């Protein structure tokens, strides 16, 4: 039963594609790591990365585990310093 589930998941993963429009490119904003997050710059970050949505994740933030290719996740520490940028 477990083997069948794993095979099904692998098959579904192979079908996943990244859409042309709205695909996130976190690598285009990695220079923000180590700097304070400024919500006022959200629009500029979205434009730079091509993402359509953005969410800021602090140390105590509860988030869903859904994966969205068009979303940029900005992870910050307790002081609001960006620690990681990733898509999903």
C-alpha positions as CSV (number, residue, x, y, z in Angstrom):
1,X,0.0,0.0,0.0
2,X,2.8,2.4,0.9
3,X,4.7,1.6,-2.3
4,X,1.5,2.3,-4.4
5,X,1.2,5.7,-2.7
6,X,4.8,6.6,-3.3
7,X,4.4,5.6,-7.0
8,X,1.3,7.8,-7.3
9,X,3.0,10.7,-5.7
10,X,6.0,10.4,-8.0
11,X,3.7,10.3,-11.0
12,X,1.9,13.4,-9.9
13,X,5.2,15.2,-9.2
14,X,6.2,14.5,-12.8
15,X,3.1,16.2,-14.1
16,X,3.8,19.5,-12.2
17,X,4.9,22.3,-14.4
18,X,5.9,25.9,-13.8
19,X,3.6,28.4,-15.5
20,X,5.2,30.9,-17.8
21,X,3.4,33.9,-16.3
22,X,3.8,34.5,-12.6
23,X,6.6,32.0,-12.0
24,X,8.6,33.0,-9.0
25,X,12.3,33.6,-9.2
26,X,13.6,34.0,-5.6
27,X,17.2,34.1,-6.8
28,X,16.6,37.6,-8.2
29,X,16.2,39.0,-4.7
30,X,18.7,37.1,-2.6
31,X,20.5,40.4,-1.9
32,X,17.7,41.1,0.7
33,X,18.9,38.3,2.9
34,X,20.5,39.8,6.0
35,X,18.6,43.1,5.6
36,X,15.4,44.3,7.5
37,X,12.2,43.5,5.7
38,X,10.4,46.6,4.6
39,X,6.7,46.0,3.7
40,X,6.7,49.2,1.7
41,X,9.0,47.5,-0.8
42,X,6.7,44.6,-1.4
43,X,5.6,45.7,-4.9
44,X,9.2,46.1,-6.0
45,X,10.2,42.7,-4.7
46,X,7.2,41.1,-6.5
47,X,8.2,42.8,-9.8
48,X,11.9,41.7,-9.4
49,X,11.0,38.1,-8.7
50,X,8.1,37.7,-11.0
51,X,5.9,36.4,-8.2
52,X,2.2,37.2,-8.1
53,X,1.9,36.7,-4.3
54,X,4.1,37.3,-1.3
55,X,3.9,36.1,2.3
56,X,6.2,37.1,5.2
57,X,6.9,34.2,7.6
58,X,8.3,35.1,11.0
59,X,9.5,32.7,13.6
60,X,6.1,32.1,15.1
61,X,4.0,32.4,12.0
62,X,1.7,29.5,11.2
63,X,1.6,28.8,7.5
64,X,-0.2,26.4,5.2
65,X,1.9,23.7,3.4
66,X,0.4,24.4,0.0
67,X,2.9,24.9,-2.8
68,X,2.3,27.8,-5.1
69,X,4.8,28.4,-8.0
70,X,3.7,32.1,-8.1
71,X,4.3,32.9,-4.4
72,X,7.5,34.3,-2.8
73,X,8.0,33.4,0.8
74,X,10.1,35.9,2.8
75,X,11.3,34.3,6.0
76,X,12.4,36.7,8.8
77,X,13.9,36.3,12.3
78,X,12.3,37.8,15.4
79,X,13.9,41.2,14.6
80,X,12.4,41.4,11.1
81,X,15.7,40.6,9.3
82,X,15.3,38.5,6.2
83,X,16.8,35.1,6.7
84,X,15.6,33.3,3.6
85,X,13.7,33.8,0.3
86,X,12.1,30.9,-1.4
87,X,9.3,30.2,-3.8
88,X,6.3,28.1,-3.0
